[in-house]
Amino acid sequence: MNLSIIEQNNQRVLTTSQLAESYGAEKQLVINNFNRNKERYTEGKHFIALQGDVKREFFCENQIDFSKKDHSIFYLWTEKGAWLHAKSLNTDEAWDAYEMLVDEYYAIQKQVKALTEREQLEASMKLSLMTSEDVKELKGEVVQIRGMVENQITLDYGEQRRLQKAVAIKVYEQSSSVDHQRQLFSELYREIKDRFAVASYKDVKRKEFQKAIRYIESWIPRKVS
């Protein structure tokens, strides 16, 4: 199963269509099951509900066909939401698909574990036995690693939201037409990805965050002849 990765609120999510496709069910069946069991679902825990400008920005960023957006609320499903849907459908295919989603789609990279007190003590003792040349070499390695890390760290959720707001402000300054705004959202997000050589605005390096904000604030849409 090949699913396009979608992230919102700093976590991986699935659209209703993706969830239905994964479970081998009709989209309407998934919707009906949710409507019948709404009291079991908690917003933020099982699903994310997008409305208004946030929804429009999400559509533009993820290049979702606007013709399919007939409802005022657009639902995204978290891992726990996917579990409730599998439980509701209760078919072997749904449970097999859920296990796949947990293992492959919702899986996130494990965080580096913190050192135990004993490990910290051992590291401190080793450092105290180093010669001055060893320390200089170690410092050089630390500086090199720090530079490598800085080149890998991307925007956190708060910075992503600030960038999204900057995009929205710029788009709304340029046009009051909803159709034109949609075009501008797509154009600006596309140019951000081209300018910073990333697959998504979320992949902009943190060290380039201010540069990205300045780029957005000075952005001028291309004129179509």
Secondary structure, DSSP 8 states (H G I E B T S, - for coil): -----EEETTEEEEEHHHHHHHHT--HHHHHHHHHHTGGG--BTTTEEEE-HHHHHHHHHHHT--GGG--SS-EEEE-HHHHHHHHHHH--HHHHHHHHHIIIIIS----------HHHHHHHHHHHHT--HHHHHHHHHHHHHHHHHHHTT-B--HHHHHHHHHHHHHHHHHH---HHHHHHHHHHHHHHHHHHTT-SSGGGSBGGGHHHHHHHHHT-------
